[in-house]
Amino acid sequence: MNSKSTTEHLARQDYVYVRQSSPDQVRNHQESRRRQYALQKHAQELGWRDVVVIDEDQGRSGGGTTVRWGFERLLTEVCEGKVGAVLALEISRLARNGREWHTLMEFCGVVGTLLMDEHGVYDPRLTNDRLLLGMKSAMAEMELSTLRQRSHEARKLKASRGEYYSSVAVGYVRNEGSGLDKDPDECF
């Protein structure tokens, strides 16, 4: 038990939120997956006996354009007062847009739910913790925005060289030189 988690927190459930942003990450980044599932044991070491793992959002981005049913379930459980703490590998795994993040932080503050990651335990009712959580949220949102901007600029540069194809017309295939050739299949 740490100084912020009380017997009231420990009497409620701890929710471990597991998410990787894309299907490719789910398939190819097994260490991240293992580390996230290991948080269940970490929650037990911190004193929680009733630990719930939410992993329905595997392969779904936290950027705000995809409905994440696991995150919605988490919000519901928090609002019902069932959750003593929410644990994620990094707080930024919970949400990458301000609206979802601030909604979760507000709900947690109202019902007295802690937010935890590998780096600490945060009580959204405490001014300093809210400040730190807000900074972590802003950094995660900025990181996502930067990645999107870089990707957009890379696509523009490829397009300016005539090397960007979002899809290939029927009857054509991409060749090794980043160009197009007629499909060798006799049907075309």
Secondary structure, 3 states (H helix, E strand, C coil): CCCCCCHHHHHCEEEEECCCCCHHHHHHCHHHHHHHHCHHHHHHHCCCCCEEEECCCCCCCCCCCCCCHHHHHHHHHHHCCCEEEEECCCHHHCCCCHHHHHHHHHHHHHHCCEEEECCEEECCCCHHHHHHHHHHHHHHHHHHHHHHHHHHHHHHHHHHCCCCCCCCCCCEEECCCCCEEECCCCCC
